[in-house]
Amino acid sequence: MVESCEIHRAEWTIPYPKVCNAESVPDLLRMLTHVEHGLESVPWHLAGQLIHHLEQPAASFEYLHLTTFFRARAAMLALNGRILDHTDLHKALSKHQVQFGGIYRKLLIRSIRTALTKHNLGQLPECIVHPLEPGHDSNLQEKNRALIHRVIESAEIEYVNTLTFISVATELDEEFSRHSVGFWIKGAEMPKATNVRVRVRRHGGGYDVFPCEDDVKRMMRAGILVQKIAFKLQAEFGLSPAVGGISDFKGEISEEQVSANVAKIIGDYRVIRIAGGMRINLATKHKARAFLGFVHRALNKAGQKDFYVEEMREGFNAQYTGEMSGKQWTSDRFREDLFRDKEREFDLLFESLERGSGYYRMKLLGLGGCILSWWGMANDSWLMEYGLCCLGENWLKWGMDVVGMV
């Protein structure tokens, strides 16, 4: 079991890849349901402050917990909810890159505000009362939780209806539920992401996210129950037969096995294919994929997974001197400069452990080498004539797609 200090993003944003189609949307949705998101798993300890956190987002562990839970529910409903036609919805999601996390937040706030007005309340009722407290009433606690469930279910009815309308809308200025389709597609004025420092403990079944020590102290002093966020291994990574996002996997599996199931490298890091159909295409980012390959090989050789980016940059640049100095990486920022216009792809490849110090973890560790590595070296006409054609029609279509030929 490994524990590390990391920076996680509390956000409603849906991270669509640049190349996205209706067929790949279900895998994207499943990737967002990696946390327990059933109604029985509502973060009850935050119910009383729910409207506050939704309307006034802050860089807090509580807000991270809520965004993680409700964004997972939003993805689950887009995947399995009572949508008129999921095929139409997935086409619309991929075409417009609909920010449905923001839609869910907007409608949840509306539902809470309606309930508060109806019941003449300043905030939603508390849903956790310790059995030894003098005011404990198990019946009242269940009644309060039932109210929260009704509020969420009411919001989700509107949410599913909104997605269905988007799936059949032909113009962005069409109106539904008080706003235009364009307003909903952009995320309904959702707030920007905030960075939250957390502790992460990895184990065979996934990983758990805990508040950092200062947040634990703050929450304890405020009388807030401290809970972890549990993430589980996903079916879309080929690690279990679960359906709908949450895995039933109970066994142990090594980090190397996880990485090997997550992705395959095609060519000279031109394309990285993530299990489930998602693809990272770096064909136009020559320097970025050269540095990526350098880091990947160095970490595999050292048997490590974490690195300081400046140390790696020094080693990378040392390869190129004199007339080759133009191949050096000289810009300042790792994600924003070296991977400019590929920031979402960057987030699938690396995770920031300590952003200020440039400490990162690579997510490709343990890959057993490259497959079809000759793609990156082959002449395109040779590849078409002698390479892909012998692999059959399906492989031909997939191969052409990942290298950007179609």
QUIGIKA-V485477 format. One record per residue. N is the residue number from 1. SS is DSSP state (alpha for helix, beta for strand, coil for the rest). OMEGA is omega in whole degrees, 0 to 359 (none if undefined). NEAR is the number of other ideal C-beta (glycine too) atoms within 10 Angstrom. Layout:
BEGIN
N|SS|OMEGA|NEAR, N|SS|OMEGA|NEAR
END
This chain:
BEGIN
1|coil|185|8, 2|beta|178|10, 3|beta|180|13, 4|beta|175|17, 5|beta|186|13, 6|beta|173|20, 7|beta|177|16, 8|beta|183|20, 9|beta|172|17, 10|beta|187|24, 11|coil|175|21, 12|coil|184|24, 13|coil|174|17, 14|coil|187|21, 15|coil|178|15, 16|coil|171|17, 17|coil|181|19, 18|coil|176|12, 19|coil|185|15, 20|coil|176|17, 21|coil|184|13, 22|alpha|183|16, 23|alpha|182|12, 24|alpha|183|18, 25|alpha|180|23, 26|alpha|179|18, 27|alpha|176|18, 28|alpha|180|23, 29|alpha|181|24, 30|alpha|179|23, 31|alpha|181|18, 32|coil|183|23, 33|coil|185|24, 34|coil|180|22, 35|beta|178|20, 36|coil|185|17, 37|coil|174|22, 38|coil|181|11, 39|alpha|177|12, 40|alpha|183|8, 41|alpha|177|14, 42|coil|176|21, 43|coil|187|19, 44|alpha|183|17, 45|alpha|180|18, 46|alpha|186|22, 47|alpha|183|20, 48|alpha|181|18, 49|alpha|186|18, 50|alpha|183|23, 51|alpha|179|20, 52|alpha|182|15, 53|alpha|181|19, 54|alpha|184|19, 55|alpha|181|12, 56|coil|184|10, 57|coil|179|21, 58|coil|180|13, 59|coil|183|14, 60|coil|178|17, 61|alpha|179|26, 62|alpha|180|25, 63|alpha|176|22, 64|alpha|180|26, 65|alpha|182|22, 66|alpha|180|22, 67|alpha|179|26, 68|alpha|182|22, 69|alpha|186|19, 70|alpha|175|22, 71|alpha|176|24, 72|alpha|177|23, 73|alpha|178|25, 74|alpha|179|29, 75|alpha|180|24, 76|alpha|180|20, 77|alpha|176|19, 78|alpha|181|28, 79|alpha|188|21, 80|alpha|184|16, 81|coil|184|18, 82|coil|176|11, 83|coil|181|19, 84|coil|180|13, 85|coil|183|11, 86|alpha|178|19, 87|alpha|177|12, 88|alpha|180|16, 89|alpha|182|24, 90|alpha|175|23, 91|alpha|181|16, 92|alpha|180|22, 93|alpha|182|26, 94|alpha|182|19, 95|alpha|185|12, 96|alpha|186|17, 97|coil|185|17, 98|coil|178|25, 99|coil|187|21, 100|alpha|174|27, 101|alpha|177|24, 102|alpha|176|24, 103|alpha|180|28, 104|alpha|180|28, 105|alpha|182|27, 106|alpha|183|24, 107|alpha|175|23, 108|alpha|176|24, 109|alpha|179|16, 110|alpha|180|16, 111|alpha|179|20, 112|alpha|181|22, 113|alpha|178|13, 114|alpha|180|13, 115|alpha|180|18, 116|alpha|179|15, 117|alpha|182|9, 118|alpha|184|8, 119|coil|178|10, 120|coil|182|6, 121|coil|175|13, 122|coil|178|7, 123|coil|178|13, 124|coil|184|21, 125|coil|175|15, 126|coil|185|16, 127|coil|175|22, 128|coil|176|16, 129|coil|182|15, 130|coil|183|8, 131|coil|183|7, 132|coil|179|6, 133|coil|182|8, 134|coil|183|5, 135|coil|184|8, 136|coil|177|11, 137|coil|184|11, 138|alpha|179|9, 139|alpha|179|7, 140|alpha|179|14, 141|alpha|179|17, 142|alpha|178|11, 143|alpha|179|12, 144|alpha|180|20, 145|alpha|178|18, 146|alpha|177|11, 147|alpha|179|17, 148|alpha|179|20, 149|alpha|180|13, 150|alpha|179|12, 151|alpha|180|21, 152|alpha|181|20, 153|alpha|177|11, 154|alpha|178|17, 155|alpha|184|23, 156|alpha|173|21, 157|alpha|177|14, 158|alpha|180|18, 159|alpha|179|25, 160|alpha|177|18, 161|alpha|179|16, 162|alpha|178|22, 163|alpha|178|25, 164|alpha|179|19, 165|alpha|178|17, 166|alpha|184|23, 167|alpha|181|19, 168|alpha|181|12, 169|coil|179|19, 170|coil|180|6, 171|coil|182|9, 172|coil|181|14, 173|coil|173|9, 174|coil|184|13, 175|beta|174|14, 176|beta|177|16, 177|coil|172|16, 178|coil|183|7, 179|beta|179|14, 180|beta|176|15, 181|alpha|179|21, 182|alpha|177|14, 183|alpha|181|19, 184|alpha|183|26, 185|alpha|182|21, 186|coil|177|17, 187|coil|173|21, 188|coil|177|22, 189|coil|180|10, 190|coil|181|19, 191|coil|177|19, 192|coil|179|9, 193|coil|173|15, 194|beta|180|16, 195|beta|183|14, 196|beta|177|23, 197|beta|183|18, 198|beta|170|21, 199|beta|183|17, 200|beta|178|20, 201|beta|182|14, 202|beta|179|15, 203|beta|186|12, 204|coil|184|16, 205|coil|181|18, 206|beta|176|19, 207|beta|179|21, 208|beta|180|18, 209|beta|181|20, 210|beta|173|17, 211|beta|176|24, 212|coil|187|15, 213|alpha|181|11, 214|alpha|178|10, 215|alpha|177|20, 216|alpha|180|15, 217|alpha|181|12, 218|alpha|182|16, 219|alpha|179|18, 220|alpha|180|11, 221|alpha|180|8, 222|coil|180|9, 223|coil|180|7, 224|coil|177|19, 225|coil|181|12, 226|coil|180|15, 227|coil|176|17, 228|coil|172|16, 229|beta|184|20, 230|beta|177|14, 231|beta|183|19, 232|beta|176|21, 233|coil|189|23, 234|coil|177|25, 235|alpha|184|22, 236|alpha|176|25, 237|alpha|176|20, 238|coil|185|15, 239|coil|179|21, 240|coil|182|19, 241|coil|186|9, 242|coil|179|16, 243|coil|175|11, 244|coil|170|13, 245|coil|186|23, 246|coil|185|22, 247|coil|173|21, 248|coil|184|11, 249|coil|181|18, 250|coil|186|8, 251|coil|178|9, 252|coil|178|9, 253|coil|186|16, 254|coil|178|10, 255|alpha|178|13, 256|alpha|178|12, 257|alpha|178|14, 258|alpha|183|19, 259|alpha|182|18, 260|alpha|179|17, 261|alpha|186|19, 262|alpha|190|24, 263|beta|171|21, 264|beta|179|19, 265|beta|180|24, 266|beta|181|22, 267|coil|181|21, 268|coil|183|19, 269|coil|177|25, 270|coil|181|21, 271|beta|175|23, 272|beta|185|26, 273|beta|179|19, 274|beta|180|21, 275|coil|184|17, 276|coil|173|17, 277|coil|181|15, 278|coil|183|20, 279|beta|174|21, 280|beta|184|26, 281|beta|179|21, 282|coil|185|23, 283|coil|183|15, 284|coil|183|11, 285|coil|188|20, 286|alpha|184|13, 287|alpha|180|18, 288|alpha|182|21, 289|alpha|174|25, 290|alpha|179|19, 291|alpha|177|22, 292|alpha|180|25, 293|alpha|178|16, 294|alpha|180|18, 295|alpha|182|21, 296|alpha|180|19, 297|alpha|181|10, 298|alpha|181|16, 299|alpha|177|19, 300|alpha|180|17, 301|alpha|182|8, 302|alpha|183|9, 303|coil|181|7, 304|coil|178|12, 305|coil|183|18, 306|beta|182|14, 307|beta|171|20, 308|beta|189|14, 309|alpha|181|21, 310|alpha|177|12, 311|alpha|179|11, 312|alpha|181|20, 313|alpha|179|20, 314|alpha|179|10, 315|alpha|180|13, 316|alpha|183|20, 317|alpha|181|16, 318|coil|179|9, 319|coil|189|11, 320|coil|179|14, 321|coil|177|10, 322|alpha|182|5, 323|alpha|181|7, 324|alpha|185|9, 325|alpha|178|10, 326|alpha|179|8, 327|alpha|179|14, 328|coil|174|16, 329|coil|186|18, 330|coil|179|11, 331|coil|188|12, 332|coil|192|7, 333|coil|184|11, 334|alpha|185|21, 335|alpha|190|17, 336|alpha|183|11, 337|alpha|183|13, 338|alpha|180|21, 339|coil|180|23, 340|coil|183|13, 341|coil|176|9, 342|coil|184|21, 343|alpha|180|11, 344|alpha|177|14, 345|alpha|177|23, 346|alpha|183|21, 347|alpha|176|15, 348|alpha|182|19, 349|alpha|185|23, 350|beta|169|20, 351|beta|181|17, 352|beta|179|21, 353|beta|175|18, 354|beta|189|15, 355|alpha|183|14, 356|alpha|184|7, 357|alpha|180|11, 358|coil|181|17, 359|beta|187|18, 360|beta|172|22, 361|beta|176|17, 362|beta|183|21, 363|coil|183|18, 364|coil|183|24, 365|coil|175|19, 366|coil|179|19, 367|coil|182|18, 368|coil|177|11, 369|coil|181|8, 370|coil|172|18, 371|beta|181|13, 372|coil|186|19, 373|alpha|179|15, 374|alpha|179|13, 375|alpha|184|20, 376|alpha|182|17, 377|coil|188|10, 378|coil|171|16, 379|coil|185|10, 380|alpha|182|11, 381|alpha|176|8, 382|alpha|181|11, 383|alpha|181|18, 384|alpha|187|15, 385|alpha|188|11, 386|alpha|187|11, 387|alpha|188|17, 388|alpha|187|21, 389|alpha|181|13, 390|alpha|183|9, 391|alpha|178|12, 392|coil|188|10, 393|alpha|183|9, 394|alpha|178|8, 395|alpha|179|13, 396|alpha|181|16, 397|alpha|181|12, 398|alpha|181|16, 399|alpha|179|21, 400|alpha|182|14, 401|alpha|185|15, 402|alpha|178|21, 403|coil|172|20, 404|coil|180|12, 405|coil|179|13, 406|coil|none|8
END
